[in-house]
């Protein structure tokens, strides 16, 4: 692609982002984008094959806008790992704040459409980010912190997400450099507490390895959705006696009621899943249901 065509492509992306920030992508037509860029709709389609192609290019543009300066900071010489992390947080928050109007509108539209499948390139980047975070933790705090990398990743993600919401608030005035300082301070406090108390890690190394390989990041059905699907399968199954089907439906009903309680009982969940093992018609859904119930089966909190 020539420099001229690259400039035109970037112009279209920036123009589309302005329109999306005001109207949302679903309410913005390719014709509007072309007119605002001073080109014909046909010329626009020569650069972007579809609106979906344009939207994907916008997300990649935003990603690179943030990623490139983060990488430059990572490769900067003469800085300690903690200082680099602090500077990278300021870079991230500053660029996200710059894009806030566009991002807020996109978040609203995504929420309205429901959960969409995560693109492969996003999954790969998330996995690479986790591996980077593990390396950063080891450099900053030593190898003894690695068993807690999973929960620190979850907690850090929550802190950064909450910080972004704080910056997006119309009535909140927070200094981004000070916020970056505080985020690293909070990480220090969490690490200090974990290393002092040495509790059993909440997230196993096997689960963490799966995350690092980019597994388990696609959309998952909830237990209630799976139970609903399994009820339908049993109700419509051929070659199964009515009594046997009713037994399975009863087990599913008990499971459904149990997970809606404030304190689901591990023994009840295990018993009902064992009952459902006798239904070959449900094997695929039952396998997914077992995975969905993993949080219930690996904690004693709230279970009797």
Secondary structure, DSSP 8 states (H G I E B T S, - for coil): --HHHHHHHHHHHHHHHHHHHHH-STT--HHHHHHHHTS-HHHHHHH-SSHHHHHHHHHHHHHHHHHHHHHHHHT-TT--HHHHHHHHHHHHHHHHHHTHHHHHHHHHHHHHH------HHHHHHHHHHHHHHHHHHHHHH-GGGGGGHHHHHHHHHHHHHHHHHHHH-TT----HHHHHHHHHHHHHHHHHHHHHH----SS-HHHHHHHHTT-S-S----HHHHHHHHHHHHHH-SSS-HHHHHHHHHHHHHHHHHHTSSS--HHHHHHHHHHHTT-GGGHHHHHHHHHHTHHHHT--TT--
